[in-house]
């Protein structure tokens, strides 16, 4: 008897396309029997290249050959820009422009092949499927119930394991939505996290996920799109969305670089943004995309920031020049390595790092190394425009609307960090770090280097090339965010 796993596999695996591929014609080159002065022996195999012959001559050569027969010729109208592939399929002779790019091989459309034979073999399979099952191919990206897909069926155990740790937070944390109305009438404010009994040392936010996620629900707490890339699969592979075979011999489909989800190119358009990156693929946390880190750890906030903020608020709020003064570079690097290696268990206590500026430096380094700044390139121009309004209420409303352009992970992390910086500024009489001083320190860190900050065009880059950029507008923006964060995020 088949095992439970085998029985499940049989219920989701749809082998019709695989059987159909086995029935497709196989390529058969028609060799040229005459000497051709311009024959490109380094490009073509089996004397399949016939040189400069006419369309009619190609048809005559292929007419008596079996299905899948092909030859390559040069057309007088090509001007050396391409070859012509003549192929017999479905009792008809088809002609295609065949291109060759040095180092990338042959191609007719978007795929690349080392040899013409590989191209023809792959093309015959696709043509055969399009002839025999056109309706099925057209329905691949529409007739799919994601909740009953092979991915959700076969990965229930994986989904349970990944979401198991969140059950402890179920009674403490809830995810609710508090939409903010924009001028266009859309309600798309990211969900607000509310905690009945906030912990003052971390700004009222837990850094675990909220509530258990059942295996039949999208797993990711944050909506993270899959990082699909065209991939060539070896052996039998099938789409994790529709269950159908990935036909062809090369570049049969796409695979998510973060979680490994496999799908047809068309089916990938229907996969929801619920990527759960594999922790094994993430080396540390510094320099890793924020949404990737939080989705893989099922967290609402990055633990690096949470731990650093907690330590700074415990013993650094009254330290003069906090965030402005730098700790020793080698100690900051040591702390970075500890956080990358030990994760949440890294020791940030005074006994390990007596200089609190080392902890502050590690926090700034984490933000500085984010591939996409906390205030993203897409949201930055809109926020700057909001600061140029004349009245303060209009400025705050504009910033609030602009924040909806941030990914959910960036939105909550920014809110958490700004509330912390506001608490730091409340001790400015002792630590000498006003909201303006903090903004001066954090503007390049939160927005990115001035020459990279998005402005909707190349203005920032051109200004940078003409001399030191003016970041006064960025400093003013961060100062507003720190001073009025409670109003902006309320």
C-alpha positions as CSV (number, residue, x, y, z in Angstrom):
1,X,0.0,0.0,0.0
2,X,1.2,3.5,-0.7
3,X,2.3,5.6,2.3
4,X,0.2,8.6,3.4
5,X,2.7,10.9,1.8
6,X,2.6,9.0,-1.5
7,X,-1.2,9.0,-1.4
8,X,-1.2,12.8,-0.8
9,X,1.2,13.2,-3.6
10,X,-1.0,11.3,-6.0
11,X,-3.9,13.5,-5.1
12,X,-2.1,16.7,-6.0
13,X,0.2,15.6,-8.8
14,X,-1.4,16.0,-12.2
15,X,0.7,14.0,-14.7
16,X,-1.3,14.7,-17.8
17,X,1.2,17.2,-19.2
18,X,4.1,14.9,-18.4
19,X,2.5,12.0,-20.4
20,X,1.7,14.5,-23.2
21,X,5.4,15.6,-23.3
22,X,6.4,12.0,-23.8
23,X,4.2,11.8,-26.9
24,X,5.7,15.0,-28.4
25,X,7.8,14.6,-31.6
26,X,11.6,14.4,-31.1
27,X,14.0,16.5,-33.1
28,X,15.7,15.1,-36.2
29,X,18.2,17.3,-38.1
30,X,18.3,17.1,-41.9
31,X,22.0,17.1,-42.7
32,X,23.5,19.1,-45.5
33,X,25.4,16.8,-47.9
34,X,27.2,19.6,-49.8
35,X,30.2,21.6,-48.8
36,X,29.3,25.1,-47.7
37,X,32.1,27.7,-47.6
38,X,30.5,29.8,-44.8
39,X,29.5,26.8,-42.7
40,X,29.8,27.8,-39.0
41,X,31.1,24.5,-37.5
42,X,31.6,26.1,-34.1
43,X,27.8,27.0,-33.9
44,X,26.0,24.1,-35.5
45,X,26.1,20.3,-35.0
46,X,25.3,17.5,-37.3
47,X,25.6,19.5,-40.5
48,X,22.1,20.9,-39.9
49,X,23.2,24.2,-41.4
50,X,22.4,24.5,-45.1
51,X,23.8,27.9,-45.9
52,X,22.0,30.2,-48.3
53,X,19.0,28.3,-49.6
54,X,15.6,29.6,-50.4
55,X,12.3,29.1,-48.6
56,X,11.1,26.7,-51.3
57,X,14.3,24.6,-51.1
58,X,13.8,24.2,-47.4
59,X,10.3,23.1,-47.8
60,X,11.3,20.5,-50.4
61,X,14.0,19.1,-48.1
62,X,11.6,18.8,-45.1
63,X,8.5,17.6,-47.0
64,X,9.3,13.9,-46.9
65,X,10.9,14.0,-43.5
66,X,9.1,12.9,-40.3
67,X,7.6,15.2,-37.6
68,X,10.3,17.1,-35.8
69,X,12.6,17.3,-38.7
70,X,14.5,20.7,-38.9
71,X,17.3,22.5,-40.6
72,X,19.0,25.9,-40.3
73,X,19.5,28.2,-43.3
74,X,20.6,31.7,-44.1
75,X,18.1,34.0,-45.7
76,X,19.1,36.5,-48.3
77,X,16.9,39.1,-46.5
78,X,18.5,38.5,-43.1
79,X,21.6,40.7,-43.7
80,X,23.6,38.5,-41.3
81,X,21.4,39.5,-38.4
82,X,19.8,36.1,-37.9
83,X,19.4,32.6,-39.3
84,X,16.2,30.9,-40.2
85,X,15.0,27.7,-38.5
86,X,12.8,25.6,-40.7
87,X,10.8,23.0,-38.7
88,X,8.2,20.3,-39.6
89,X,5.4,20.1,-37.2
90,X,1.8,19.0,-37.5
91,X,2.4,18.2,-41.2
92,X,3.4,21.8,-41.9
93,X,6.7,23.5,-42.4
94,X,7.2,26.4,-40.0
95,X,9.9,29.1,-40.3
96,X,11.4,31.0,-37.4
97,X,14.0,33.7,-37.0
98,X,16.9,32.1,-35.1
99,X,19.3,34.4,-33.3
100,X,22.7,33.6,-31.7
101,X,24.3,35.7,-29.0
102,X,27.9,35.0,-28.1
103,X,28.1,33.5,-24.6
104,X,24.3,33.1,-24.3
105,X,23.5,30.6,-27.1
106,X,20.7,30.3,-29.5
107,X,17.2,31.7,-29.0
108,X,13.9,32.2,-30.9
109,X,12.1,34.1,-28.3
110,X,13.2,34.6,-24.7
111,X,14.8,31.3,-23.8
112,X,18.5,30.5,-24.4
113,X,20.0,27.2,-25.6
114,X,23.4,25.8,-26.1
115,X,22.5,24.0,-29.3
116,X,19.9,24.2,-31.9
117,X,18.8,20.7,-31.2
118,X,18.0,21.6,-27.6
119,X,16.0,24.6,-28.8
120,X,14.0,22.4,-31.2
121,X,13.4,19.7,-28.6
122,X,12.0,22.2,-26.2
123,X,10.0,24.0,-28.8
124,X,8.4,20.8,-30.1
125,X,7.1,20.0,-26.6
126,X,5.6,23.4,-26.2
127,X,4.0,23.3,-29.7
128,X,2.6,19.9,-29.1
129,X,1.1,20.8,-25.8
130,X,-0.4,24.0,-27.3
131,X,-1.9,21.8,-30.0
132,X,-3.3,19.1,-27.8
133,X,-4.3,20.9,-24.6
134,X,-4.7,24.7,-25.4
135,X,-7.6,25.1,-22.9
136,X,-5.6,23.7,-20.0
137,X,-2.6,25.9,-20.7
138,X,-4.9,29.0,-20.9
139,X,-6.5,28.1,-17.5
140,X,-3.2,27.5,-15.6
141,X,-3.2,30.9,-13.9
142,X,-6.9,31.2,-13.2
143,X,-8.5,27.8,-12.4
144,X,-6.5,27.3,-9.2
145,X,-7.7,27.2,-5.6
146,X,-4.7,28.3,-3.6
147,X,-6.0,26.8,-0.3
148,X,-6.1,23.4,-2.0
149,X,-2.9,23.8,-3.9
150,X,0.0,21.2,-3.6
151,X,2.0,23.8,-1.6
152,X,-0.7,24.2,1.1
153,X,-1.5,20.4,1.0
154,X,2.0,19.0,1.3
155,X,3.4,21.7,3.6
156,X,0.9,21.6,6.4
157,X,3.6,20.2,8.7
158,X,6.0,22.9,7.7
159,X,3.4,25.6,8.2
160,X,2.5,24.3,11.6
161,X,6.1,24.2,12.8
162,X,6.8,27.7,11.5
163,X,3.7,29.1,13.2
164,X,3.8,27.1,16.4
165,X,5.9,29.5,18.5
166,X,3.3,32.3,17.8
167,X,0.6,30.6,20.0
168,X,2.3,32.0,23.2
169,X,1.6,35.5,22.0
170,X,-2.0,34.9,21.0
171,X,-3.5,36.2,24.2
172,X,-1.2,39.2,24.4
173,X,-1.1,40.7,20.9
174,X,-3.8,41.4,18.4
175,X,-3.5,42.7,14.9
176,X,-6.2,45.2,14.0
177,X,-6.6,47.6,11.1
178,X,-7.0,51.3,11.6
179,X,-7.3,52.8,8.1
180,X,-6.4,56.3,7.4
181,X,-8.4,58.0,4.7
182,X,-6.4,59.5,2.0
183,X,-7.3,62.1,-0.5
184,X,-8.1,59.5,-3.1
185,X,-10.5,57.8,-0.8
186,X,-8.4,54.7,-0.3
187,X,-8.1,53.1,3.1
188,X,-4.7,51.4,2.9
189,X,-2.9,52.2,6.2
190,X,-0.9,49.1,7.3
191,X,-2.4,47.2,10.2
192,X,-1.8,48.7,13.7
193,X,-0.4,46.5,16.4
194,X,-2.2,47.0,19.8
195,X,-1.0,45.5,23.1
196,X,-3.3,45.7,26.1
197,X,-0.4,46.2,28.6
198,X,2.5,48.0,26.8
199,X,6.0,47.5,28.1
200,X,7.5,51.0,28.5
201,X,11.1,49.9,27.8
202,X,10.2,48.7,24.3
203,X,7.6,51.3,23.3
204,X,4.6,49.1,23.6
205,X,5.5,46.6,20.9
206,X,6.2,42.9,21.3
207,X,8.7,41.5,18.8
208,X,7.0,38.1,18.3
209,X,4.1,37.5,16.0
210,X,0.5,37.8,17.1
211,X,-1.8,34.9,17.2
212,X,-1.5,31.4,15.8
213,X,-1.7,31.1,12.0
214,X,-3.5,28.0,10.9
215,X,-2.0,25.9,8.0
216,X,-4.8,26.8,5.7
217,X,-4.2,30.6,6.0
218,X,-1.4,32.6,4.3
219,X,1.4,32.2,6.7
220,X,3.4,35.5,6.4
221,X,2.5,38.1,8.9
222,X,3.7,40.7,6.5
223,X,2.8,40.6,2.9
224,X,6.1,39.7,1.2
225,X,6.1,39.0,-2.5
226,X,8.0,36.0,-3.7
227,X,11.4,36.6,-5.4
228,X,10.7,34.5,-8.5
229,X,13.5,33.8,-10.9
230,X,13.3,31.8,-14.1
231,X,14.9,28.4,-13.4
232,X,16.0,25.3,-15.2
233,X,14.9,22.2,-13.3
234,X,16.4,18.7,-13.5
235,X,14.2,15.7,-13.4
236,X,10.5,15.7,-12.9
237,X,9.2,18.9,-11.3
238,X,5.7,20.2,-11.0
239,X,4.0,23.5,-10.2
240,X,3.2,23.9,-6.5
241,X,0.2,26.1,-7.3
242,X,-1.7,24.0,-9.9
243,X,0.0,20.6,-9.6
244,X,0.7,20.3,-13.3
245,X,4.0,19.2,-14.8
246,X,6.7,21.8,-15.6
247,X,7.1,20.8,-19.3
248,X,10.1,21.3,-21.4
249,X,13.8,20.7,-20.9
250,X,15.1,24.2,-19.9
251,X,13.8,27.2,-18.0
252,X,10.6,25.3,-17.4
253,X,9.3,27.7,-14.7
254,X,10.2,30.0,-11.8
255,X,11.5,29.4,-8.3
256,X,11.4,31.8,-5.3
257,X,14.9,32.5,-4.2
258,X,13.8,33.0,-0.6
259,X,11.4,30.2,0.1
260,X,11.9,27.8,-2.8
261,X,8.2,28.0,-4.1
262,X,8.1,26.5,-7.7
263,X,5.5,27.5,-10.3
264,X,4.8,27.9,-13.9
265,X,5.5,31.4,-15.2
266,X,1.8,32.0,-15.7
267,X,0.8,30.5,-12.3
268,X,3.4,32.6,-10.5
269,X,1.2,35.7,-11.2
270,X,-1.6,34.1,-9.1
271,X,0.6,33.3,-6.1
272,X,-0.3,35.6,-3.2
273,X,2.4,37.7,-1.4
274,X,2.9,35.2,1.4
275,X,6.6,34.3,1.0
276,X,8.0,32.7,4.1
277,X,11.8,32.8,3.6
278,X,13.8,29.8,4.8
279,X,15.9,30.7,7.8
280,X,18.7,28.5,6.5
281,X,19.0,30.8,3.5
282,X,19.5,33.9,5.6
283,X,23.0,34.4,6.8
284,X,22.6,36.6,9.9
285,X,20.4,39.6,9.9
286,X,22.6,42.5,9.1
287,X,22.4,43.5,5.4
288,X,19.2,41.4,4.9
289,X,16.0,42.9,3.6
290,X,13.8,43.8,6.6
291,X,10.6,42.2,5.3
292,X,12.6,39.0,4.6
293,X,14.0,38.9,8.2
294,X,10.6,39.5,9.8
295,X,8.7,37.1,7.6
296,X,11.2,34.3,8.2
297,X,11.2,34.8,11.9
298,X,7.4,35.4,12.2
299,X,8.1,38.7,14.0
300,X,6.6,42.1,13.9
301,X,9.8,44.0,14.7
302,X,13.5,43.2,14.1
303,X,15.0,41.8,17.3
304,X,18.2,43.7,16.7
305,X,16.4,47.0,17.1
306,X,14.3,45.8,20.0
307,X,17.3,44.5,22.0
308,X,19.4,47.6,21.3
309,X,16.5,50.0,22.2
310,X,15.7,48.1,25.4
311,X,19.4,48.3,26.5
312,X,19.7,52.0,25.6
313,X,16.5,52.9,27.4
314,X,17.7,50.9,30.4
315,X,21.1,52.7,30.8
316,X,21.7,55.3,28.1
317,X,18.9,57.8,28.1
318,X,20.9,60.2,30.2
319,X,24.2,59.5,28.5
320,X,25.5,62.8,27.0
321,X,25.7,62.5,23.2
322,X,23.9,59.2,22.9
323,X,23.7,58.3,19.2
324,X,26.0,61.2,18.3
325,X,29.2,59.8,19.9
326,X,30.6,56.7,18.3
327,X,31.7,53.6,20.1
328,X,34.9,51.7,19.2
329,X,34.6,50.2,15.8
330,X,36.0,46.8,16.7
331,X,33.5,46.5,19.6
332,X,30.6,47.4,17.3
333,X,31.8,44.8,14.8
334,X,32.0,42.2,17.6
335,X,28.4,43.1,18.7
336,X,27.3,42.8,15.1
337,X,28.8,39.3,14.8
338,X,27.2,38.3,18.1
339,X,23.7,39.4,16.9
340,X,24.2,37.7,13.5
341,X,25.4,34.5,15.2
342,X,23.4,34.3,18.5
343,X,20.3,36.2,17.4
344,X,17.9,37.0,20.2
345,X,20.2,35.4,22.7
346,X,23.1,37.8,22.1
347,X,24.3,39.5,25.3
348,X,24.1,43.3,25.2
349,X,24.4,43.8,29.0
350,X,26.8,46.3,30.6
351,X,29.1,43.4,31.7
352,X,29.7,42.6,28.0
353,X,29.6,46.2,26.5
354,X,30.2,48.8,29.2
355,X,30.1,51.6,26.6
356,X,26.5,52.2,25.7
357,X,27.6,54.0,22.5
358,X,28.6,50.6,21.2
359,X,25.0,49.4,21.4
360,X,23.8,52.6,19.8
361,X,26.4,52.2,17.1
362,X,25.2,48.6,16.3
363,X,21.6,49.9,16.0
364,X,22.7,52.6,13.5
365,X,24.8,50.1,11.6
366,X,21.9,47.7,11.3
367,X,19.7,50.5,9.8
368,X,22.5,51.7,7.6
369,X,23.1,48.2,6.1
370,X,19.5,47.6,5.1
371,X,19.3,47.0,1.4
372,X,16.2,49.1,1.2
373,X,16.3,52.1,3.8
374,X,13.7,52.2,6.5
375,X,12.1,55.2,4.7
376,X,12.0,53.6,1.3
377,X,13.0,55.3,-2.0
378,X,9.4,55.2,-3.1
379,X,8.0,56.9,0.0
380,X,10.8,59.5,0.5
381,X,9.8,62.0,-2.3
382,X,6.2,62.1,-1.2
383,X,7.2,62.7,2.4
384,X,9.6,65.6,1.4
385,X,6.8,67.2,-0.6
386,X,4.6,67.0,2.5
387,X,7.1,68.9,4.6
388,X,7.0,71.8,2.1
389,X,3.4,72.6,3.0
390,X,2.9,75.9,4.9
391,X,0.8,74.7,7.9
392,X,2.0,72.1,10.4
393,X,-1.3,70.2,10.4
394,X,-1.1,69.9,6.6
395,X,2.5,68.7,6.9
396,X,1.6,66.0,9.4
397,X,-1.4,64.9,7.3
398,X,0.8,64.7,4.2
399,X,3.5,62.7,6.0
400,X,0.8,60.4,7.4
401,X,-0.6,59.7,3.9
402,X,3.0,59.1,2.6
403,X,3.6,56.5,5.2
404,X,1.0,54.2,3.5
405,X,3.6,53.8,0.8
406,X,5.9,51.9,3.2
407,X,5.9,48.1,3.4
408,X,4.2,46.9,6.6
409,X,7.5,45.8,8.1
410,X,9.1,49.2,7.5
411,X,6.0,51.1,8.8
412,X,5.9,49.3,12.2
413,X,9.7,49.4,12.6
414,X,9.8,53.1,11.8
415,X,7.0,53.8,14.3
416,X,8.7,51.9,17.0
417,X,12.1,53.6,16.4
418,X,10.6,57.1,16.3
419,X,8.8,56.6,19.6
420,X,12.1,55.6,21.1
421,X,13.9,58.6,19.7
422,X,11.2,60.8,21.1
423,X,11.8,59.4,24.5
424,X,15.5,60.0,24.1
425,X,14.8,63.7,23.2
426,X,12.7,64.1,26.3
427,X,16.0,63.9,28.3
428,X,17.8,66.5,26.1
429,X,18.5,68.7,29.1
430,X,20.9,65.9,30.3
431,X,21.9,64.0,27.1
432,X,22.1,67.1,24.9
433,X,20.2,65.2,22.1
434,X,17.2,67.3,21.0
435,X,14.9,66.1,18.2
436,X,16.9,68.2,15.8
437,X,20.2,66.7,16.9
438,X,18.8,63.2,16.6
439,X,17.4,64.0,13.2
440,X,20.8,65.2,12.0
441,X,22.3,61.9,13.1
442,X,19.5,59.6,11.8
443,X,18.6,61.3,8.5
444,X,21.3,59.6,6.4
445,X,20.7,56.3,8.3
446,X,16.9,56.2,7.8
447,X,16.8,57.5,4.3
448,X,20.0,56.3,2.8
449,X,22.9,58.2,1.3
450,X,21.8,61.5,-0.2
451,X,22.8,60.5,-3.7
452,X,20.7,57.4,-3.5
453,X,17.5,58.8,-1.9
454,X,14.8,58.6,-4.5
455,X,13.3,61.8,-5.8
456,X,11.4,60.4,-8.7
457,X,14.2,61.2,-11.2
458,X,17.9,61.6,-11.3
459,X,18.0,65.0,-9.5
460,X,19.6,63.6,-6.3
461,X,22.4,62.0,-8.3
462,X,23.1,65.1,-10.3
463,X,23.2,67.3,-7.2
464,X,25.6,64.9,-5.6
465,X,27.9,65.1,-8.6
466,X,27.9,68.9,-8.4
467,X,29.1,68.9,-4.8
468,X,28.0,68.0,-1.2
469,X,24.2,67.4,-1.2
470,X,21.9,69.5,0.9
471,X,20.2,67.2,3.4
472,X,18.4,69.9,5.4
473,X,15.0,68.8,4.0
474,X,15.7,65.2,5.2
475,X,16.7,66.5,8.6
476,X,13.6,68.6,8.9
477,X,11.5,65.6,7.9
478,X,13.0,63.3,10.6
479,X,12.7,66.1,13.2
480,X,9.0,66.3,12.4
481,X,8.6,62.6,12.6
482,X,10.4,62.4,16.0
483,X,8.5,65.4,17.5
484,X,5.1,64.5,16.3
485,X,5.3,60.7,16.0
486,X,2.3,60.2,18.3
487,X,0.1,62.3,16.2
488,X,1.4,61.0,12.9
489,X,1.0,57.3,13.8
490,X,-2.1,57.6,15.9
